[in-house]
């Protein structure tokens, strides 16, 4: 078997594991790369996937970092089946179309700017039509029901307990007179999570590809996390300000609503405090959750049977239109606003931060992972200000980071899940995590279980033969091109020297012209100060 890691390799987005075995080529997941501009450039590197030669995709769940490039694949010639569970299919329908709409809108915005400068126009990463084309390729499969994408390979989806319909995938392959079993965790959920069943248990594999998002730490328990959420609400309510909750539209929004319901039942949610779900996709996703109750855990099913919908609140308001969204920030007084995106890098949440982040009495509550380079990560890491819509917005609101709402298994939960595997010859690959966190988890796995652990790099190709050493090859220059800092700093110093040589000419210009040049230099200095502070 040969596998190439086209994403989620020492990063937490862009999950795609391209496999070649028994004469067939296919992939587990096809996620969008998210983060800074350099990371998002990878979304356009379609040639690395060679979509026309991919026979099928096995999708673990609907989150965009695991599914968001499927429309791009369809656009570039992929025409095979896309396998997933029924809830994943319904969530993909709304998430991929929403993502495509964002791609179209961003391309339109870029092109308006490029037209003003006389530059060539760009095309979106993919369109709504591409997303709809991808949806026609979906084939649904149920948990615990084996199927054969091709003769000699058996695939079984198991409940991963991460989001509605999420799965880890077992692949059993007969090859060259032998065979092997590989397991891909996708995103592994947590035991006792609201709404969902616990992750299923598996006991054997030759190769395990397991996520490591929180490989270096554990989460707080949900009871403690609800208490912190109640504290954030009380803080903003007492100051007559808003609670802003950036939340992923799928799973996290629904879990927050469930938690607010529990706080209401405990008398810890002010009765007169409105709750807004300000995300069209989150509103539609909530309906998908309601349409698939058989995938809920026993506690949630029992709650519904007793007439208490965990996803409803007396003061809950869904804001579908842009006008309704804008009206939230035109109102005064306390409110809870749940909006997407969860990392604050797109969508309506950016507008709510612009209106509330600078207010000392407001609260901003982070309930999910914040990827490197995102505005959310900068706020969590203590930034004094962040740039939104061309403005530097001061961070004066009280920031709460509540890890207990994470849908990802924490360190001890990953290790507890691993304990069920009986083979001590199994090779473990850590994916979907940042390198420093992966190294912590790798050390623990080696010490506790004596297993071989490998941390693949972006674009790395691994050749695996059962019973033989792993062969790994990566073109480092293609994966992570070296940055010539000496050249860049030399350019900066050279431009400053040129500016100093022109100082006499600058001082001879009219005073108003000088003030404009001064302000632009102050902006450059400000950016340099930020760069130095982050280095």
N, C-alpha and C positions, 0 to 999 in steps of 0.2 A: 504494500500500500504506500502511496505517495500522497502527501498533504502539503498544501501551501497556505500560509496564514496571511490572508488578504486584509485583515483587520483584527481588532481586539487583541493585538499582540503588543504587550507592554503599554496598552491603552485600554480605555473602557468603552470605546464605540467602534462602529464599523465591523461588527462580528461577521466573519465569513471564512469558512474553512473549506477550501477547494480540494477535493479528493479525486485520486485516480486509482482504481483497483479493478482487477478482473476485466480490463479492457473498457471500463466505463469511467466517465468524468461527471461529477456532480458536486454539490456543495451543501453544507449545513449552514443555514442562515445567509442573509445578504443585506447587512445593515449599513446605514448611513454613517459616515465619519462626521463627528461633531466636535467643535472646539474652536480654536483660532483659525485664521484664514489659511494658514499653511496646512493644517489638518484637513480642512474642508476641500482643499484642492484635490485630495485623493478621490473624492466622489466622481471626478471627471476622468479618472484613469481607467476607463472601461476596458481598454485593450488588455489590461492585466487579468481581467476575468474571462476574456474571450467568450462572450455570451452565446454566440452561435454554436459553440461546441459543448456547452453545458447541457446535460441530458435532463436534469431535474434539480429542484431545490427542496431541502427539508427544513422547514421553518419551525423554530422552537416556540416562538411567541411573537406577539404583535408589536412590541416596542420598536420604534423607528431605528434604533441602533442595531437591531437584528433583522429588520425587514425593509428599511427605507430605500434601498437601491433596487428593489424588485422592478419598479416601473422603468428605471434606467436600463435594466437588463432586457425588458420587453421592447424598449425603444431601440436597443442595439441588436435585436435579432433573436433573443431567446424565445423559444416557443414550446418548451416542454412543460410538464406538470409541476405545480408548486404544492407540496403537501403540508397540511397543517390541521389542527383540530377545529371543530365547528365554531367555538367561540372566537378562536384566533381569526378565522375567516371573516366573521362579522365585524371584528375590531379592525382588521386590515382594510375593510371596505371604506370605513370612515377615516382611518389614519392615513392611508396612502393618498386618498383624494385630497385630504387637507394638506398633506405635505406637498403634493403637486401644485395645489393652489398657491401655497407660499412660494414655491419655485417660480411660478409664472409671475407673481406680483413682484418678487425681488428682481427678476430679469427685466420687467417693465420699468422698475425704478432705476436700475443700472443703465438701461438704454436711454431713458430721458436725460440722464447726466452725460452719457457718452455722446448723445446727439449735440448737446450744447458745446462740446469740445471737438466736434467733427470726427469722432472716433467710430470705428466699425462696431455695429450692433452685435450683441451676444444673444445666444439662445438659452432658455431655461435648462436646468439639469434634466428635467422631464416635465411633461404636461399632464393635465387631468385625463386627457385621452390615453396617455401612456399608462397611467394608474388603472384606468378602466380596462385596458388591454391586459394588464397583469392579472386583474381579478378574474378574467375569463379562464385563466390557466389553473386556478385553485382547485385542488382535490382534497376533500376533508377526510380525516381518519379519526377514529375514536381512540381513547386511551386503551392500552392493554390489548389491542387488536393488531396482530402481526400482518404485514403485507409485503409483497415482493416488487420493488420498482424494476428489477430485472432478475432473471433466473440466477440463483446462487447467492442472492443477497436478501436478507430478511430485516425489516425495520419495524420497531415497536416504539410507540410513543407512551411515556409514563408521566404522571402528574408531577410537575416540578414545584407546585405550590408557590409560584412567584407572582403571576397575575392570572386573571381568568383565562383558562385554556392553555396556559403555559406548559411546556413539556421538556423533559430530557429525553434523549433519543438513544436507543440501542440499535447498533448495526451489527449483524452477524453475516460474515462474508466467507464464501468458499473460494479459494484462490490457489492455483498451482498445486492441486492435490492436497492442500491443507486448508487452513482457515483461521480467522481471528474474530474477536468481538471488540468493538469500540463503543464507548459511551460518551455522548456529548451532553453536558449538564445544561446547556443554555444558561439562563440565569436561575440559580437555585434559590428557592424561597426559604422561609423561616417556619419552624414549628409554631403552632398556636397563633398564627396570623389571622387577623379579622377577615371574614368572608370566605377564605379558601381552605381547602384540605391541606394537611401537612404533606411535604414532599414524599413521594413513594420511595421505597427502599429497593436497592439492587445489591447483589452480592458478588458478582464476578464480571471481570472484563480483562482483556489484554492491554487495552489502552483507554485511559480516562482523560478527557479534556474537560477541565473543571474551571468555573469562573473563580475569580479571586479579588473581586471588587473591594471587599472588606477583609482581606487576608491578614491585616495587621491589628485588628481590634474587634471587640464585640459591641453589640448595640445595648442600649438600655432596654429594660422590659417595657411592655406597652402601657402598663399601669403608671409607671413613672413618667413616660412620655405624655400620656394624657394629662397628668398633673402639670407638666411644663406647658402644655398647650393651654390649660386653664389659667396658668400664671400669665402667659402672654395676653390672653383675652382680658383678664382682670386689669393688667397694666394699661392697655389701650382704652378699655372701657372707662377706667377711672380718669383718664386724660381726655375723654370724649374724642378719641381719634380712632383710626382704623387699624385692623389687623390684616396685613397683606401676607398671603400664603402662596408662594410659587409652588405649583404642584403639577406633576405630569397628569395629563388628561385621563390616562388609563391606569387604573388601580389606585394610584395615590390619592386622586380626588375622591374616589369612592371610599377609601379607607378613612380619609379625613372626615367625610360626612358621617360615617359610621361612628367615629370617635366623638364628634360633636353631639350625636344622638345620645351616646352613653353619658357624656357630660351633662346634657340636658336632663336625663333621667336621674342623675346624681345631684341636680340643683346647682351645677357649677357653670351653666351657660346662661347669661342674662336673658330673661324672657323677651325683652324689648330690643334685642340686638339683631338686626337683620344679617342674614348670611347669603352672600351672592356667589353663585358659580358662574364665573364670567369667562366661559370658554365654550364656543359652539361644539367643539369636538368632545369635550368632557361631558357636555349635556347628552350628546348622542351616545357616548360610551356608557353613560349611566343607564340608558335604556337597554343597551346590549346586555349589561349585567343583569338587569331585571328579566330579560328574555331567556336567560340560561341558569335558572335557579338550581338545576340538578348538579351543577358544578360547585355549589356552595358547601361549606362545612356544616356539620350537624347543628352547631349553635345558631348559625344564621338561619337555617331552615326552620328551626324551632321558633325563633324570634318572629319570622314571617307568618308561621302558622298561628301564632298568638295575636296576630293583627298589628304588629309593629314593624313597619318597613324601615330597616336601618338606614336607608338612603333618602329618607324624608325628614324634614324639620318644619315646625310651624311657621317660622319666619324665613324659609328658604325661597330664594328668588333666582330663577335662571334667566340670564341675559344673553339672548341670541344675537340681537342686532348691535351694530356699532354704536348707534344712538343710545341704546340702553346701557352699553358699557361706559360711554362717556358720561352719562348721567350719574353714575356711581361717584365719580370724583367731583361732581357738581354739588353733591349733597354734603351736609355737615353732620357731625355727630358720629358716634361709634358704629362700626360695622365690621363684619368679617368678609374678606374678599379672597376667594380661591380662584386662581387664574393660571393659565399656562403661558410660556413653557416653564417646566420645572427648574431649568438652569438659568432662566431669565435672559436667554439669548434670542428670543423671538416672541411674537404674539403680544397679547394685550397686557401681560404682566409688566412689560417695560413701561407702559403708560401709567400703571398704578404705582410703580416705583418712582417714576418721575414726579408724581403728585404727592407722594407720602414719605419717601425715603429721607427727606430733609427735615421732617417734623419730629422734634424730640419726644413727643408723647405717643407716637405711633409705634407699632410693633411689626417687624418682618420675621416671619417664621419659616425656616427652611426644614422641610420634611423629607428630603431626598438627596441623593448623591449630586455633587456639583463638580462637573468635569473641569479639568485644567483649561485655563484660557477663557472660561465663561464669566459673565458678570456676576452670577451667583457665587462662584468660587472666590472671586475677588472680595465680595462683601463678607463672606464667611471667614476669609483670611485676614480681615481687619482693615480693608481699604478705607481711607478717609473720604474718598469720593469715587464715583464711577461715571463713565461717560455714556449718556443716553441721548439719542437724537441730537447729537452735536453739542450737548451741554454737559458740564461737569456738575453732577448732582451730589451734594454733601450727604454723607451717611450719618445722620443724627438720630434716626429711629433706633429703638432697642432691637438688637438682632438676637433671635433665638434659633439655635441649631438643635433640632430634636432627632437624634439618630434612631430612636425606637420605632419610627414609622417606616423604616427601610424595608422594602420587599426582598432585599438580598440577604442571604445567610451571612451571619457574622463569623468571625474566625472559629470560635468553639463549635458553632453549628455546622460549619464546613467539615471540621475534624470529626464531629460526631457522625455525620453522614458517611464519611470515609471509613469509619470503623466497621461498617457492615461488609466491606469488601474482604473476601477471604484470601485472594491470591496475593502473595508477597512478591510475585514476579511482574505484577502490573506496572506499566509505565504511566506516570502522571504528567500531564501537560497543563501548566497554569496559563489560562487565557483570561481576557476581559478583566484586566487589573493594571494598576500602575506598578512599575518595576520595583520600587522600594518595598511596597506592600507585598508583592509577590515573593520577594526574597525572604521576608519574615515567615510567610506561610510555608515556603519550600523547606526552610530549615526545620520547622516543626514537623512537617510530614516525614522528612527523612529520619528525624530523631525518634518519632513516635511509632512509625510503621515500617521503617527500613525500606521504603520504596524509592525507586529512581524517579527523580523529578526534573523536568525540563521546562524552561521558560523561553518559548519561541519569540523571535523578533519579527517585526513587520516584513513581509515578503519572503520569510524563511521557508525553505522547502525541506521537509523531513521525509526520508525513505525508511520504512519500517518493515522488518521481516521478523515474525515471531521467533524468539530465542536468539536473535542476533543483535549486536549493538546498534543503536540509533545512528543514522547518518543525517546530519543537518548541514545545510548550505544556505548562506544568505549573502546577497550582494549589498553590503553596507552602504555603498555610495548611492545605489538606487533607492534603498529603503530610507536612509537618513543622510542626505547629502551634507558634506561638511560645510560649515559656515566659516568663511574667512573673516574673522573679526579684525585682524590687523588691517586688512584692506578696507573694511568698512570704517574703522576708526580713523584710518589715514585720510579717507575721503572727507569725513566730518571735519577733521583738523584742517585739511586743505581749504574747505569752503569757509571756515572761520578766518583763516589767514587772508583769503581773498576779500572777505568782508572788511577786515581791519584795514587793508590797503586802500579800500574805497571810502574810508571814514571821512576824509576831507570833502569828498564829493557829496556824501550823505548830509554832512552838516551845512552844506551850502544850499540845500533844497529848502523849499518853504516849510514852515514849522508844522503845518497839518500833515504834509507828506511824511515828515520825520516821525510824527506820532504813530502813523499807520505802520511804518517800518519797525518802530519800537515795539508796538503791540505784537507784531508777528514774531519778533525775536524773543519777546517774553514767552510766547506760546512754545517756541522751540526750547527755551530754557526749562520751561515747566515739564515738557515731555522728557527732556534729558534727566531732570531730577527724579521723575517717576521711574525711568529706566534704571538709574543708579540705585534707587532704593529697592528695586526688585531683583537686582543682580546678585 
